[in-house]
């Protein structure tokens, strides 16, 4: 790609990002604007009414509120950890416009939500009743991404100019001669990745298929880089991925500073956040004193009315000026403490968008590491790259891509990540080849189709199974059973009642077999996966009605493929749902989704689907051939007998 083409691709990227933002906002408005509370609740973007259960201040002096909602209103919802929300009250003389305060979701489940308020104290109207909470549109992320890409477009020389041509064009990645390094705990391909990064001057890629120890390798490469660099920027698109890296690096004795809203980090990582570290700084006592004095003087000053005499007005002016002086000193001390903490950190860990935080303004890094890079939007990746001389990516573009709301943007290329572009344009990657998660029969098909048959199962997992004589992989074919898919009228999501019933029946039978050989206690967890939310809802209802003991039911998680990425389970069931006369399989045709689903399993994989429907697709036809090859094919009629 020539220079002009690189610039054109970046301009195209800005156009696609604009389309994505427009679609995201349109979907938000459709759910929120001009709709009743009942409709919003049904759309999953509002909880109303809710009850405030308790409030407290966390270690970072932030106000935390826990709420719950009544059992009759516990519909499905779109709230997630890290999402921006707004509390409102329709109680007393309030309305949801005038009585509102924003916050960020810490944790959420079906019944309760924990939120960090963007307020120093609880607004009085929160006690007036008729309290609700709803999602907000996050425009700031789009603003930061757009700004970063525009900056990359403008840069005509220097490191970022070089990097954009290496990643997007025909620029060549350079490597320097250095003495090789070897970590005893890493296998041969992991050590190759370590040495690639050890010698990389511009870019390098760790290609980590499922179970191959990508995070372990990444941690060791970061530690090795710290031998020659004082400070490193470590990023990922998701808060969960950043927290994992921060936790693992912290356990290695590294000084980690986690940048980001405290609500968006786990409790284990909270002590590494700037908010909490400020409270533990030697100067915090002075800071707290200055803030308290400022607040007291402002409160006193506001008691004086304007219609008082001249002496009172002068006293008021003096109090407010003194309050401002204390506030100014507090702001200066906060600035000093924050910068002192940033300067002392060896690792600064943040999300990609979080790298735009004002506390990092003006900072420059020799190296930035980007994990989960194959799930990261390209515009977001440019935010930390603008601060670095070289960039190291880790990910797997054979698994799920970023979530794109605009079909036009996805088809236009927004779905293609900088990781995928860079790994295609450069010979600067290492494929991790030894996997430590799954039985050889579970791994082999994925290895053939996605990784050029280069994966090998570690000897400790290659032949493990739930019990001796167990069939590790099963494909249960519903062809000819008349188990036709249906579509939910409201969500437009597909479901298949008979297939769901068959899955639950098989699971109960299988659990009985495990119990008979006294292995049930050894099962840590079970995953039931389906690409369709309507099927997930149906399976959850059926499992609840199945009469399983609570301790067994607690081991079972049911969710979509996307929700299971990055996780693993001893046993995995996959419900494919699609069964029709036309061979239509919808987004099952994205084979990366199936790669993720199958490779979550460690010791047992059961796939249920209609071969007559899915077999018309090349990928699924190859899967069916593989199932026959290893003797894993079964007809549903065998279970029905």
HELIX and SHEET records of a PDB file:
HELIX    1   1 UNK A    3  UNK A   32  1                                  30    
HELIX    2   2 UNK A   37  UNK A   43  1                                   7    
HELIX    3   3 UNK A   71  UNK A   73  5                                   3    
HELIX    4   4 UNK A  124  UNK A  127  5                                   4    
HELIX    5   5 UNK A  139  UNK A  154  1                                  16    
HELIX    6   6 UNK A  159  UNK A  168  1                                  10    
HELIX    7   7 UNK A  188  UNK A  199  1                                  12    
HELIX    8   8 UNK A  214  UNK A  225  1                                  12    
HELIX    9   9 UNK A  239  UNK A  250  1                                  12    
HELIX   10  10 UNK A  262  UNK A  264  5                                   3    
HELIX   11  11 UNK A  270  UNK A  272  5                                   3    
HELIX   12  12 UNK A  274  UNK A  279  1                                   6    
HELIX   13  13 UNK A  284  UNK A  303  1                                  20    
HELIX   14  14 UNK A  310  UNK A  344  1                                  35    
HELIX   15  15 UNK A  353  UNK A  356  5                                   4    
HELIX   16  16 UNK A  358  UNK A  360  5                                   3    
HELIX   17  17 UNK A  373  UNK A  375  5                                   3    
HELIX   18  18 UNK A  378  UNK A  385  1                                   8    
HELIX   19  19 UNK A  407  UNK A  409  1                                   3    
HELIX   20  20 UNK A  410  UNK A  414  3                                   5    
HELIX   21  21 UNK A  418  UNK A  425  1                                   8    
HELIX   22  22 UNK A  440  UNK A  450  1                                  11    
HELIX   23  23 UNK A  497  UNK A  516  1                                  20    
HELIX   24  24 UNK A  520  UNK A  522  5                                   3    
HELIX   25  25 UNK A  533  UNK A  544  1                                  12    
HELIX   26  26 UNK A  550  UNK A  553  1                                   4    
HELIX   27  27 UNK A  561  UNK A  564  1                                   4    
HELIX   28  28 UNK A  586  UNK A  589  5                                   4    
HELIX   29  29 UNK A  591  UNK A  598  1                                   8    
HELIX   30  30 UNK A  611  UNK A  614  1                                   4    
HELIX   31  31 UNK A  618  UNK A  629  1                                  12    
HELIX   32  32 UNK A  636  UNK A  640  1                                   5    
SHEET    1   A 7 UNK A  46  UNK A  57  0                                        
SHEET    2   A 7 UNK A  63  UNK A  69 -1                                        
SHEET    3   A 7 UNK A 112  UNK A 117 -1                                        
SHEET    4   A 7 UNK A 100  UNK A 108 -1                                        
SHEET    5   A 7 UNK A  84  UNK A  89 -1                                        
SHEET    6   A 7 UNK A 131  UNK A 135 -1                                        
SHEET    7   A 7 UNK A  46  UNK A  57 -1                                        
SHEET    1   B 7 UNK A 256  UNK A 258  0                                        
SHEET    2   B 7 UNK A 347  UNK A 351  1                                        
SHEET    3   B 7 UNK A 232  UNK A 236  1                                        
SHEET    4   B 7 UNK A 365  UNK A 371  1                                        
SHEET    5   B 7 UNK A 388  UNK A 395  1                                        
SHEET    6   B 7 UNK A 203  UNK A 208  1                                        
SHEET    7   B 7 UNK A 429  UNK A 432  1                                        
SHEET    1   C 2 UNK A 434  UNK A 435  0                                        
SHEET    2   C 2 UNK A 456  UNK A 457  1                                        
SHEET    1   D 6 UNK A 556  UNK A 559  0                                        
SHEET    2   D 6 UNK A 526  UNK A 530  1                                        
SHEET    3   D 6 UNK A 569  UNK A 575  1                                        
SHEET    4   D 6 UNK A 601  UNK A 609  1                                        
SHEET    5   D 6 UNK A 473  UNK A 477  1                                        
SHEET    6   D 6 UNK A 633  UNK A 635  1                                        
SHEET    1   E 2 UNK A 486  UNK A 487  0                                        
SHEET    2   E 2 UNK A 494  UNK A 495 -1                                        
END                                                                             
